Amino acid sequence: MKRPITVVAAVLSIVLVAVMAITSMKRDIFPDLKIPAIYVIQGYGGMSPEQMEGYITSTYELFFLYVPGIEHIESQSIQNLSLIKV
């Protein structure tokens, strides 16, 4: 090496900047979500979409109407499955 002091100084400065960046980073186990939504998926074998809508989906929607803080409910019924976004 022609300039060992310059190389050591450059490496130390890179390490120092990396340590400063890591220590100043914000860390959180559960970060804030911008779109709060809950997905409810209920499966029941052997039912058509119309039966899923009548027996399962409409019952869940009725229960969710009485929960405070819920502003919007979307639902979809397909073969053997009810999907609800709250």
N, C-alpha and C positions, 0 to 999 in steps of 0.2 A: 504494500500500500504506500502510495506517495504521501497522503495526508491523513494519518490515523486520528489525529485530534479532531479534524473536521468531520470525519465519519462518525466518531463517537459522539460528538456534539449534536450532529444531525439525528442520530438514533435516539439519544436521550431526549431531544426536543419532541420527536414524534411520540415517544412513550409518554412524556409529560402531557402532551395535548390529548392523547388517548385516555389517560387516567382522568384528566379534568372533564372530558366529555362524558365518560361513563358515570362519574360521580354526580354530575349535574343533570343527568337524564331523569325524567319523571317516570316512576314505576308504579303500577297498580295491578293488583290481581284481577279485579273486576272493574274494567274501565266503563265510563258512562256510555250508554248506548243512545244514539240520537233518535232512533225510531223504536219506542217501546212496543213490542208486539209479542203475543203468545199464540202459538199454534197448537191446536188440539186436534189429534188424529185418532179416530175411533174406528176400528175394524170389526166387522161382524160378517162371518161367512154365509154365503147363500142368499144374500139380499140384493134386490135390484136397486138402482139409484132412487127410484120413487119410494121404495120401502125404507131405505136409509134416510131419506128426507123426512118421511112421515114419522118414523119411530125414534130415530136417533138425533138427527141434526136439529129438528125443530124443538126437541126437548132441551138440548144443550143451549140453543139460542134463547129459549124462554128463561132458563136459569141465569144466563149471563146478563139478561136485561135488568135484573135486580141487584147486580154487583155494582157498588158505587165506583165511579172513576172510569168506567168503560164508555168510550165515546163512539166506537165503531165496531161492527161485527160483520165479517164476510164469511160465507159458507159455500161449500160445494160438495155435492154428493155424487159419488161414482160407484161402480160395482163393488160391493163389499167394503166400502170405505167412506167415511165422513170426514171432511177437512174443514176446520173452522179457524179463522184468524180473528183474534180479539185485540 
